[in-house]
Structures are given as C-alpha cells and as structure tokens.
Amino acid sequence: MNAESDDGGMAALVIRCAYAVLAGHASITVSAIGGKKPAGFPRGELLSVGTNGAHNYAVHPIKVLAWAHARTSKAAG
C-alpha cells in the first residue's frame, strides 16, 4: 500500500519540511498544480509557472508544518 495515496502526500510534505528545518533552510519549494493551493496554505514567493500550469512557490517550512498540524488536528479531533 502506498502511504502517499492515503494522505494525499501530506506525510512527504511534512518530512521535507522537517528535513529543511533541521538543515537550517529558510524555505522549501512547493508546486501547486493549476496554481491552486489548499485552503489556508501559507503564502510564499512565486518562483515560476511551469508549462503544465504548476505554480512553484518558496514557502517557510515551519509555516507549512503549522498548517499541516492544524489541518490534521481538525481531522483527528
């Protein structure tokens, strides 16, 4: 069973953010297909728009972790 299909990639995003924080990186790159980010997702700097319509953003990993925590806490509670 693929864990990414179960959570929509949330676990992979959280792991990327955790590694970025541990490594001291100020941002991570996140792609939003069709330019649509999930509700409440942290704002970031638009880096580029791909030929497939994906918008690539640089976002602060701690803000993404806080967003993921709030999103999963609501679902669990």
CORSULNOR-V21655 format. One record per helix or strand of 2 or more residues. SS is the DSSP state (hx for helix, st for strand). FROM is the first residue (numbers start at 1). TO is the last residue. If there is no record, write none. Layout:
BEGIN
<<SS	FROM	TO> <SS	FROM	TO>>
END
This chain:
BEGIN
<<hx	3	7> <hx	10	23> <st	28	32> <hx	33	35> <st	45	49> <st	55	59> <hx	61	76>>
END
